């Protein structure tokens, strides 16, 4: 088998199409031409083509990850799902995740801390709502000790009172609304009655 032609890809000017024995074989990036010493007339075999295609997928996936991570943060699971949807091999996905975690570009621990601080700063959620939002985002059950320590300074009662005082339609439906949001029923009832009496 021999490389018979290398031509610039039409859709992506950073890539080239490589033809083997007169037939299109694979596409790769300019940067990999040198690494794999790709030139017209080179003798190749299936194993060599597989290794170039694998390296191309790694290179392409890295470029994609740098691009999306430069815009916003993602959890490890979200990154895994995104790469899986792009049909990246599982082995490559895990390799890239390890590399990006080692470089501090994916850090669920820091992300959890920052996201928790953000939710607390909104001053509109119950502790149960915060736990639920964390679970939905990070797809993991959180240690009760971790949550208790993280929310020790979170004055849920004060937040509930501020939220209730902002309400316009002050009727019994409010009690159920805030109970469903995860606030303690007794706290909701007590503060509701206090405000209703003009307290």
Buried (B, 14 or more C-beta within 10 A) or exposed (E): EEBBBBEEEEEEEEBBBBBBEEEEBBBBBEEBBEEBEBEEEBEBEEEBBEEBBEBBBBBBBBEBBEEBBEEEBBBBBBBBBBBEEEEBBEEBBEBBBEBBBEEEBBBBEEBBEEBBEEBBEEEEBBBBBBBBBBEEBBEEEBEEEEBEEBBEEBEBBEBBBEBBEEBEEEEEEBBEBBBEBBBBEEBBEBBBEEBEEEE
